[in-house]
C-alpha cells in the first residue's frame, strides 16, 4: 500500500496538485508543550504531518505533529471521526475516549493508558501532551495507539510525511502491563505508589488539633479465603462506598476525597517513605480510574490514588500525598471526616516574630493595607490562551496599590515582581506588621467556559471579613461592570492564617474568552483596580 500511495503522490506532485513541501517539511515554529515538571509551556521541535482517514484529509486547527519519532494528533478530531466521545477532566489532566465497546483513559505525562480497565503501555513511552500552536491549544495523543485501540490500522509514508488511518473492524489484542510494573506513574515525573504492605496494628496518632474522631485504630482483619464454589460471589469484590471525586484546592491547601455510601466511612492514615498514605476502607474508585494531581501546595507536591483489592478484607482506595522535603505526615497533615468524605489539610506552625521587615515605613496610627498578588514565580496559577494568572493578578494589584498610596494609606505588597511566595509567608507578612486588612487578588477558572463574573471570598463565620468582602465586591462590580456573583466563604489558607479581616477577590474567569480578554486589557484593569481600592476605602471608613 505504501508503494501505491507513494506513486499516487508522485503523480500529484508532477501535476502540481500537491505542495512540494510535503516531501521535506520544515520544522514548525512556535510549537510548545506543557511540562509537568516545570509547570510551563516549553518550545519543542516538531514536523507537520498530513493525516488521511480512509484516504480523505482530516484537518484541525493544530496540525498533526511528528514529535520524538511519534505522530501526535489532536484528540478530538480523530476520536470523533472514529465514533468516540471525548471528555476532558481538568482536575486530573485526563482525556477519556468512550465508545459502545471501549473506554480509553489517557493522562497528560503518564506513559501508560487505561483501556477497558487494563493498563496498556504507550509506544516509546510518549504520553498524551498539551500543545500550544499559533494561539490555539490542543490535547495531543499518539495516533497509532488511539487508532488501533479504536479498531483502525495505521500506515506511514515517510516520503511525504503522511499518516494513513484505515478503519479496521479487527483491532489487535491489548498488551497489558506486567503485574510487577508500576503502570500508573512515570518514574521521571513522580514516584510509583508505595508498595502494598500489611497495615500496622496501631495507626500513628493524629496532630494535636485533629477532631475527636481520628482514623480507626483497631487492627485490620485479615482477608478471608477465596470462595470455594464457582457460583459463590467473592465478597471482596463488593464495596460499601464509592470514591466519586478527589479534588485539590491550592488556595485552601487541601485535598477533598468525596465519598458516596451508607454509614460512616472508615480510613487508615500512615506515613510511608516520606509520603502520607490514606486508605479509604471498603471503597472503590468511580470508573476505576487511578490518576495523579499536581499541586501548588507548600507541603504536598502531588496526590495520587488507585484501587487496592488485596490489602484489606474488602476493596480499598489508596490516596498518596507526596510530601516536600522537611515535612512529615504526623506534623503537617490533618485528616478529618466531613460526613460525606475525607478532608486532607496541609498545615504548619506560624512563626511571625521578626520574619518580615516592610520596605515602606509604617506610620503610627494610619491604616495599613496588605495587598497580595496571587501565585507568582514557579506558580503560574491558571494558564489560558498563553495568558498566565500570576501576570494578571500582579498587574491589577500594582494598580490598586498606586491608588491607595496616592490617598495616603500605608500599602505593603506581599510580592511586587514575579516571585514565588508560600501562602503561609503571605499571611506572616500581614501578621508581622499588624496590618488592618489583607486583600488577595486572583483570577478564576471553571470547566464551563460560559461562566463569568466577579466574586469575593471571606473566611467562614468571620463577620468583619464578610463586611470587607462585601465592600470590595460591590464597589469592584460597579466600577468594572463585571457580573456580580456575590460574596462567598471559603477555608482558603490566606484567609485562615491571617489575624485581621481578610478577603480574596476572584476578578473573573480566565476560562471565558471574552472575560479573559477584558482581564488582560489595561483599561479594564484600571477600572477593576479602582473598584477594589474603593471597596477597601469604604470598609476602612465604615470601621472608623
Buried (B, 14 or more C-beta within 10 A) or exposed (E): EEEEBBEBBBEEBEEEEBEEEBEEBEEBEEBBBBBBEEBEBEEBEBBBBBBBBEEEEBEBEBBBBBBEEBBBBBBBBBBEBBEBEBEEBEEBBBBBBBBEEBBBBBBBBBBBBBBEEEBBBBEEEBBBBBBBBEEEBBBBBBBBBBBBBBBBBBBBBEEBBBBBBBBBEEBEEEEBBEEEEBBBBBEEBBBBBBEEEEBEEEBBEBBEEBEEEBBEEEEBEEBEEEEEEEEEEEEBEEBBBBBBBBBBBBBBBBBBBBBBBEEEBBBBBBBEEBBBBBBBBBBBBEEEBBBBBBBBBBBBBBBBBBBBBEBBBBBBBBBBBBBBEEBEBEBBBBBBBEEEBBBBBBBBEBEBEEEBEBEEEEEEEEBBBBBBBBBBEEBBBBBBBEBBBBBBBBBBBBBBBEBBBEEEBBBBBBBBEBEEBBBBBBBBBBBBBEBBBBBBBBBBBBEEBEBBBBBBBBBEEBEBBBBBBBBBBBBBBBBBEBBBBEBBBBBBBBBBBBBBBBBBBBBBBBBBEEBBEBBBEEEBBBBBBBBBBBBBBBBBEEBE
